[in-house]
Amino acid sequence: MRLHRYVAVVFGVALPLGLGGCAAVVQAPAASPAASASPTPPASPTPAASPSPAASQATPTLGPKGLGELVLGMTKPQASGTGLAIGISGTKGTCGGAKDGRLTGADRDDDLSGKLFFSTTTNRLVIIAATNGVATPEGVSLGTRTADVRAAYPTWRGNLADSFGVGYVRAPGNAKAYYRIGVRDGEVVELTLQSLDQDCAE
């Protein structure tokens, strides 16, 4: 099954955390006769620090090995166990067929959004397609301008023109994977992480 060359491809998870607790009241000991007539007022309690917006709303990263715990080379049961994908069924790969599943939050109306590809030969995860809101460690995501792709990956070249079409770059930090980046009208419309030995797409 071939990847569609051009697709317009929302992925965000907010996990609010709540903390509960009890306050214990401790009675202060009686003042000593030698105590000063003007006792020092107790220090005000220091409020607990709130989590920073950056920490709680970090952009999901399609890194050189995968997306969080979902990594290339996994079997279907292993991928399902990460909780980062839906629709995975069976144990045999279908190279992007319906039983291979998608990333949680993928746009079901978009053919490539969040699509997973399990090899029909090895039954291992060999391709992970990005959704909106997912970026590479170098900051490239769906919608990134071509100039910024070239700044992040100087060796990227489109197959239809220098800055247009589909191009490939090795994933920094993983010699066995690469990014397939498709650009149209000056911005990224396709982004996948693929195993070097994947046998599902061109």
C-alpha positions, 0 to 999 in steps of 0.5 A, spaced: 500 500 500 502 506 497 502 512 501 498 518 498 503 523 496 499 529 499 494 530 504 492 535 509 493 532 516 489 534 531 493 531 536 492 534 543 491 531 550 490 535 556 491 531 563 489 535 568 492 533 575 488 534 582 491 534 588 487 533 595 490 533 602 488 535 609 490 540 613 492 539 621 492 544 626 497 544 631 496 548 638 502 552 639 505 551 646 504 557 651 509 563 651 514 562 656 515 568 662 521 570 659 518 571 652 519 577 649 512 582 649 512 583 642 513 576 639 515 575 631 509 573 627 509 567 624 512 566 617 506 566 611 506 559 608 509 559 601 504 557 596 505 551 592 508 552 585 503 551 579 506 547 573 508 551 568 504 551 561 510 549 557 510 543 562 503 541 561 502 543 554 508 540 551 508 538 543 508 531 542 514 529 539 515 524 533 522 522 535 527 518 531 525 512 534 517 513 535 512 517 538 513 517 546 512 509 548 510 507 541 516 506 537 518 503 531 519 495 531 513 494 536 508 488 535 501 490 534 500 487 542 506 492 544 503 498 540 496 497 543 499 497 550 502 504 549 495 507 549 497 511 544 493 508 538 486 506 537 483 501 532 489 496 532 487 488 531 490 482 530 497 480 530 498 480 522 501 487 519 497 490 513 501 495 511 497 501 513 490 497 512 484 498 517 487 493 522 493 497 523 490 502 527 492 510 528 494 514 533 489 517 538 486 523 536 487 522 528 483 525 523 479 519 521 477 523 514 484 524 512 487 518 509 494 519 512 493 522 519 496 518 524 496 512 520 500 506 523 503 501 518 505 494 520 509 490 515 506 484 512 513 480 512 515 482 519 508 484 523 512 490 526 511 497 526 515 500 520 511 507 519 508 512 524 504 518 520 504 524 524 497 528 526 496 535 527 500 538 533 506 533 532 513 535 531 519 532 530 525 534 535 527 539 530 521 543 530 518 540 523 510 539 523 504 539 518 504 546 516 511 548 517 514 552 512 519 550 506 524 554 509 524 552 516 524 545 513 530 546 510 533 550 516 532 544 520 534 539 515 539 542 510 539 535 506 532 535 505 530 536 497 523 535 494 522 530 488 519 535 484 523 541 485 528 543 490 523 545 495 517 542 492 514 534 493 517 529 497 523 528 500 527 524 505 532 525 511 535 521 516 532 521 523 538 524 527 539 519 533 537 513 529 541 510 523 535 505 522 530 510 521 528 517 516 523 522 516 519 522 509 516 530 508 512 532 503 511 539 501 506 543 497 504 550 496 510 552 501 508 548 507 509 541 510 502 536 508 505 530 509 510 527 515 512 520 517 517 516 521 519 510 517 524 504 518 530 504 513 527 497 512 520 498 511 517 494 506 510 498 505 511 504 501 515 507 496 
